[in-house]
Amino acid sequence: MLTAIHPKLPMRHQGETFLFYTNQLGFTRLGHHYDGYLMLQRDDIQIHFFAHPTLDPLTNYGQVYIRTSNVQAFYDFVTANGVKANPPQLKPWGVIEMSLLDPDHNLLTIGQTM
């Protein structure tokens, strides 16, 4: 029945969002180019973005939780590409998590179950 979920996050500048996710996080464009809408993919996950030109990043509560099989490798990849990220930490619930903010302050939390 239900097979996947593709979160939709706000973005102020489509070009800036595209460059951040492709150049620094390793995503690729999915589908065609649409003005005001962006679809990106890395491995088996997709994140979609919608235009919100008046978004105030400091009041943005956009968040997505992404599961991974190797949180340390993802952390190493993004920090090598200049992304400021919180390093992986083992949480009391048995998951190693790291997090980062994109240019619009959407919070990405990446977790690996132990």
N, C-alpha and C positions, 0 to 999 in steps of 0.2 A: 504494500500500500504506500506508505511514505518512504521515500528513498534518499532524500538529501535535503539540505538546508543551505541557502545562500544568503547570508546577511547583507543588508543594504545600509550603507553608512553615508553620512553627509560629506560633501566636499565643497570647498570654496572655489578652487581652481582646478579644472580637469587636467590640464597639462602638468601641473605641479604634483598632483596625486599620482598620475600615470608614471612620471619620472621617479618618484620616491619608491613606489611599489615595484617597478620593473628594475631600476638600476640598483636599489639598495636592499630590497627584500627578495628579489629573484622571481617575481611574478611575470606572467606574460598576458598580453591582451587576449580576450576571449570574444569571439564574434566580431561584428562590424563596429566601426566608429560611429557613435551616436553623440550628437551635441547635447550635453547635459546629463549623460548617463555613461557609465564606464563599467565594464565587466572584466575582472582579472582572475587569473587562475595560477596556482602553483600546486604541483602534484595533484592530489584529489580534492582540493578545496577551491571554492570560488568565493570572491567577495565582490559585491556590486556596490556602486557609488552613484548617488544622485546629486544633482547640482543644488547647492544651498549657498548662493553668493553672499548672503547677509549673515552667515553663521559666525558667531563669536566663539573662537576656539576655547576660550577660557570658561565658557558655560556649556560646552558640548559634553554630553554624557554618552556618546556613541561608544559601544564596546562590543568586542567579539572574543570568544574563547576558542582557541585552536588546539587540537590535540596533535601531538607529534610522536614519532618513535625515537627521536634523538634531539632533545632540547639543547644540549650543549653544542652540537654541530650547527643548529640554526642560530644560536647566540653568536658563535664564532663567525659565521657567515655575515650576519648583519652588522656586527661591530667592525669587522674588517672593511665593510663598505661605508663606514662613518656614521652608523646609526647609534644614538645614545639609547642604551637599553639597561634595564635592571637585570643583573646577572641571575642565572638559575639558582633557585633555593628550594630545598626540600620543605614542603609544607606539612603541617600536622595531619592533613588528610591523605598523606601518602603519595603526593604528586610533586614532581619537580617543576617549578614554574619560573618563567621569565616574563617580562612585559616591556612594552615600548609604546610611545605615542607617535602617531603619524602627524603630518603637518597641520591637520585640523583638530588635533588632540583626540582623535578616536583612539581608544585604548585597545591594544592587542595583547592578550595574555596567551602565552603558549605553554602548554603543559604536557608532561610525559608521566604516565602512570608507572609506578615502580612495581 
